[in-house]
Amino acid sequence: MSEEFDVWNKREWEAAIRGTFPKGIPQCAEFKQLEEIVRVLQPFCKNNLNHTMLADGGGMDIIKVESGREEGCIDLWPSARSTYVCKPSRLIFEYLPNSPLNSFLLLETNTLQPSGVYEELSRPYEELVELTDGSFHDRSCWDQASIGHDENGCEIPLPKDARLTCRFLSGKFLFVAKASRWNSDSATYDGRHSKMTAQQIRHAIEHAL
């Protein structure tokens, strides 16, 4: 990333923090209500602003967050037609006053039951095709652009409003600025945040600064 981007990212991340806490920025804050979690995350979920470490490792930019179709869940959108679904238990915000760019949000989740599309799952998530009626289909339907055949044997095209959904059944999501210290270290892609508390993550970041 360029120096120009780093400056922009720092400015926008700090603006998101100030906008979320207009009456004063706490060193730490916790949110448990679904509506609150969505509200707090929204300013940080914009194009090129964050990089989010996924519950099982790896990371993606999240461009939008909203209340989910499934009860008690939220939808995290990395693109216009794909989403990560999880069932939040709480969201923790940690502010680093000496380095606001490295402030972060840790989303902890409750257990989400599998959809039943697959007999076995080797990882704590399942990738599915989801239709607007809430039904789930095998991931292969996305690649085939079809959800099967009708009673006459004719192929049923994949609806244009279908989405590729990754349902995370457990784990934690870590939202950091793209230019943050955490994101600049490729070793953090191993999913270590899912095994850490917010305080442990904070300590690790402060130690690295």
N, C-alpha and C positions, 0 to 999 in steps of 0.2 A: 504494500500500500504506500502511496505517495505521502510526502509531508503535508501537502495541501489537503489530502483526504483526512489525515490524522487530525489536523486543526479543525476541519469541518465536523468530524465525528465527535470530537471532544466538546465542541460548542453545542451540538445538537443533543448529545447525551445529557449534558448538564442542564440544558433547557427542558428536557423531558423530566428530569428530577425536580426542578423548580416548579414546573407546571403541575406535577403530581402532588407536591407538598407546598402550596402557596403560602401557608401560614408558618412555615418553618420546617426545615429538613431534619428529620430524626436520624440519630445514628443507626437505629434499627427499628423496623416496623413489621408487624405481622397482620395478615389478612386471611380470614377463613370463609367469609361469605362469597359465593360464586360471583355475584354481581360486582363485589368489591375487587375481587381478583382480576376480573376482566377489565374493570375501569383502570386499575393501577397499571396493568400490563400494556394497555392500548397505546399510550404515548411512546413507549419503547419499541413497539412493533411496527416499524415503518421501513420502507425500502432502504437498504444499505446501512441502517442504524445499528442493529444488534447482530450478534451471532449467538445462536442458542445451542448449548451442548445437550444432546439428546440423552434420554434415560439409559440407553444401552451403549453409548459411545457415539463418536462422530458429532457433527453439528451442521446446522442449516440456519440461514437467515429466515426469520419469521416476519412476514410483511403485514399480517393481520391476525387479530385474536377476537373471538366472539363466543357468546354462549353457545353450547353445542346442541346438536339435534337430540343427542341422548341425554336423558335426565341426569343431572349432577355432573355433567361433563362440559369441557370447553374445547373449542376447535382452534388449533394453531395452524395458520396457513403459510407454507413456504412458497406456494405458487397459487395461481388463480384456479387450478383444478385439482389440487392435492392438499390434504390436511392431515395433521396429527391430532388424534383424539386422546384425551386423558381425563381422569376423574380427580380433580384437585382436592387435597386435604387442607393445605395452607400455602400461602405465598409469603416469603420472607424477603424484605428489602434491607440491604446492608449498605450504609453510606460511609465512604472513606473521605473525610473532609480534606485530608492532605493530598488526595488524588481522586477527585470525583469521577474521572473517566473510568476508574477501576471499581466503582460501586457496582453492585450486582443485585439480581433478583433470583431467588431459588424457589422453584415451584415443586412442592412435595405432593405426591399423589396417593390416593387410595387404590385398592385393588379393583380392577375392572375385569369383569367376567368375559371369557372368550365368546365370540359370536356363535361358535358351533360349526362354522364353515369348514374348518380343518379338524381332522381327527387328533393330530398332535401338533404341538408348537415347540420348536427348539430354542426360541428366543422369547423374551418378555414382551413381544408385540406380534401383531398379525396385520399383514398387508392385504387389503380387500378393495373391491370395487363397490361403491355405495350408490344406490339410487335415491332419488328424492323421496320415495315412499319409505325410506329407512331400511330397505332390504339390503343384505350383503351378498356378494358373489365372489368367487375365486379370483385372485389377482390376474390369472391368465386371461380373463375376459377383457381386461384392459388392452392387452397386447393383440388379442384377436378382434377387438372392436365389435364384440358380439356377446350377448348374454345367453346364448343357447339357440334352441330351435322351437318353433311353435308346433301345434298339433299336425300341421301339414308338412313338417320337415323343413320349413323355410327358416333361414337364419334370422334371428332377432337382432337388429343393429343395436349397438351400445348407445343409449340416449345421450344427446349432446350435453345434458346437464348432470351426467354421472360424474362422480369424483373418485379419485384414488385416495383411499383412507388408510392411514396407518394407526391402528388402535394400540396404544401402549397400556399394558395390563398392570404395570408397576413401574417404580423408579422415580427419578427426579430430573427436572429440566433446569438448566442454569442459563440465565439470560445475562450476557455481558456485552459491552460495547465492542464493535468490530476492531477498534484500535486499542483495545485493552491489553493489559499484560497477560491475562489468562488466555486470550485468543491468539496472542503472538507466539505461544509455546505449543508446538504441535503435539507434545507429549500429553497434553490435557484432553486430547481426543479419545483417550482410552476409557472414558466414562467414570473416572475416579470421583467426580462430584456426586454421583449417585450413592457413594459409600461414605460421604462426608456430611457433617452438619454445616450449617451456615457459618458458624463461628470458626470451624476448621478451615473452610474455604477462605474466610476473611484473613485468618492468620497466615495461610499459605501465600495469599496475595501480598499482604503487608510485608512479609519476610522477603518476597521477591523484588519489592520496589527499591 
